[in-house]
Amino acid sequence: MSERVGLRDVEPGDVEVFFAQEQDPEAARRADFPPRERDAFMAHWRTRVLGDPTVLVQAVTVDGELAGNVVAWWQEERRFLGYWLGRRYWGRGVGTRALALFLARETTRPLYADPFAGNTGSLRLLEKHGFSRVGTVRYGGSEHVLMELPATAADGSGAPGAAAGRG
């Protein structure tokens, strides 16, 4: 039987789970995103994510259990997409299904993502959902791939699938 993947609004207690997920050393390595200390993480979520009306953020659930989050935000003139899933949800198709659902809600195109160049899973996931590689960006000493879901994705799903990045 297939797992039921869904999206819902983020609830206050969810942020504690998101904080714990960011502390996973393997997740941080794959995302090339160092875990923040607790106060900085909570302040970021309170002000820059939940406190910003231009941000679209959804909790990802699997059979009703909180699995992670997907978020879209403005960075200068571009709308970016990011996601984070707990390690126990990796490799199960959860990201694929969650991103398809999210892209039906987040209709801004073009949409961008910038995963770590070494995160082959995220790169494949984005390409599966219609994102293409349009350049590279550097954060500190690390190379990230700039990916774009073009404005021509009129059906709201990108292509034969949906999208991702970092947040």
C-alpha positions as CSV (number, residue, x, y, z in Angstrom):
1,M,0.0,0.0,0.0
2,S,1.3,3.5,-0.9
3,E,2.0,6.1,1.7
4,R,-0.3,9.1,1.7
5,V,1.7,12.3,1.2
6,G,0.1,15.6,1.9
7,L,0.6,19.3,2.6
8,R,-0.9,21.4,5.4
9,D,-0.3,24.7,7.0
10,V,2.6,24.8,9.5
11,E,1.6,24.6,13.1
12,P,3.6,26.2,16.0
13,G,4.9,22.8,17.2
14,D,6.1,21.8,13.8
15,V,9.1,24.2,14.0
16,E,10.6,22.1,16.8
17,V,10.6,19.1,14.4
18,F,12.1,21.2,11.7
19,F,14.9,22.3,14.1
20,A,15.7,18.7,14.9
21,Q,15.7,17.7,11.3
22,E,18.2,20.5,10.5
23,Q,20.5,19.2,13.2
24,D,21.0,15.8,11.4
25,P,24.7,15.8,10.3
26,E,24.0,13.8,7.1
27,A,21.2,16.1,6.1
28,A,23.3,19.2,6.7
29,R,26.2,17.6,4.7
30,R,24.0,16.8,1.7
31,A,22.4,20.2,1.7
32,D,25.7,21.9,2.4
33,F,23.8,24.0,5.0
34,P,25.3,24.2,8.5
35,P,22.8,23.7,11.3
36,R,21.9,26.9,13.1
37,E,21.8,27.2,16.8
38,R,18.4,27.0,18.4
39,D,17.7,30.7,19.0
40,A,18.8,31.7,15.5
41,F,16.8,28.9,13.9
42,M,13.6,29.9,15.9
43,A,14.1,33.6,15.1
44,H,14.5,32.9,11.4
45,W,11.3,30.8,11.3
46,R,9.3,33.3,13.4
47,T,10.4,36.4,11.4
48,R,11.6,35.4,7.9
49,V,9.3,32.4,7.2
50,L,6.1,32.4,9.2
51,G,6.3,36.2,9.8
52,D,6.6,37.1,6.1
53,P,3.3,37.2,4.2
54,T,5.1,36.7,0.8
55,V,6.5,33.3,1.9
56,L,4.5,30.2,1.1
57,V,5.4,27.4,3.5
58,Q,3.7,24.0,3.9
59,A,4.3,21.1,6.2
60,V,4.8,17.8,4.5
61,T,3.0,14.9,6.0
62,V,3.2,11.2,5.4
63,D,0.1,9.3,6.5
64,G,-0.6,12.2,8.8
65,E,2.9,12.3,10.4
66,L,5.0,15.4,10.0
67,A,7.9,14.6,7.6
68,G,9.3,18.1,6.7
69,N,8.5,21.3,4.9
70,V,8.5,23.0,1.5
71,V,8.9,26.7,1.2
72,A,9.0,29.4,-1.5
73,W,10.4,32.9,-0.8
74,W,11.5,36.0,-2.7
75,Q,15.3,36.7,-2.9
76,E,15.7,40.0,-4.7
77,E,13.8,39.7,-8.0
78,R,13.6,35.9,-8.0
79,R,11.2,33.4,-6.3
80,F,13.1,30.5,-4.8
81,L,12.0,27.0,-3.7
82,G,13.5,24.9,-0.9
83,Y,12.6,21.9,1.1
84,W,13.8,19.8,4.0
85,L,12.7,16.2,4.8
86,G,13.6,14.1,7.8
87,R,16.1,11.4,7.0
88,R,13.6,8.6,7.5
89,Y,11.6,9.9,4.6
90,W,14.4,9.9,2.1
91,G,14.3,7.5,-0.9
92,R,10.6,6.8,-0.5
93,G,9.2,9.1,-3.2
94,V,8.0,11.5,-0.5
95,G,9.9,14.5,-1.9
96,T,8.6,13.8,-5.4
97,R,4.9,13.7,-4.3
98,A,5.2,16.6,-1.9
99,L,6.8,18.9,-4.5
100,A,4.2,18.0,-7.1
101,L,1.5,19.1,-4.6
102,F,3.5,22.3,-3.7
103,L,4.0,23.3,-7.3
104,A,0.3,23.2,-7.8
105,R,-0.1,25.8,-5.1
106,E,3.0,27.9,-5.8
107,T,2.3,29.2,-9.3
108,T,5.0,31.9,-9.6
109,R,7.1,31.2,-12.7
110,P,9.9,31.3,-13.3
111,L,10.8,29.6,-10.0
112,Y,14.4,28.9,-8.9
113,A,16.2,26.5,-6.7
114,D,19.9,26.3,-5.8
115,P,20.8,22.9,-4.4
116,F,24.4,22.0,-3.4
117,A,26.2,20.6,-6.5
118,G,27.0,17.4,-4.6
119,N,23.4,16.7,-3.8
120,T,22.6,14.5,-6.7
121,G,19.3,13.4,-5.3
122,S,18.0,17.0,-5.2
123,L,19.4,17.7,-8.7
124,R,17.6,14.7,-10.1
125,L,14.4,15.6,-8.3
126,L,14.4,19.1,-9.6
127,E,15.1,18.0,-13.2
128,K,12.3,15.4,-12.9
129,H,9.9,18.3,-12.2
130,G,10.9,20.5,-15.1
131,F,13.8,22.5,-13.6
132,S,16.8,23.0,-15.8
133,R,20.4,24.0,-14.9
134,V,21.0,27.6,-15.7
135,G,24.2,28.4,-13.9
136,T,26.2,28.1,-10.7
137,V,26.4,30.1,-7.5
138,R,28.9,30.0,-4.7
139,Y,28.0,30.2,-1.0
140,G,31.2,30.4,1.0
141,G,33.5,27.9,-0.6
142,S,30.7,25.6,-2.0
143,E,29.3,25.4,-5.5
144,H,25.5,25.3,-5.9
145,V,23.6,24.7,-9.1
146,L,21.1,27.5,-10.1
147,M,18.0,25.8,-11.5
148,E,15.0,27.3,-13.1
149,L,11.4,26.1,-13.6
150,P,10.5,28.3,-16.6
151,A,7.5,30.5,-17.1
152,T,6.5,28.3,-20.0
153,A,5.3,25.7,-17.4
154,A,1.7,26.7,-17.8
155,D,0.1,23.7,-16.2
156,G,1.5,24.6,-12.8
157,S,3.4,21.4,-12.4
158,G,6.6,22.3,-14.2
159,A,6.7,19.4,-16.6
160,P,6.1,15.7,-16.1
161,G,6.5,16.1,-12.3
162,A,7.3,19.1,-9.7
163,A,10.4,21.0,-7.8
164,A,13.1,21.9,-4.9
165,G,16.2,23.8,-3.4
166,R,17.2,25.1,-0.1
167,G,15.5,27.3,2.5
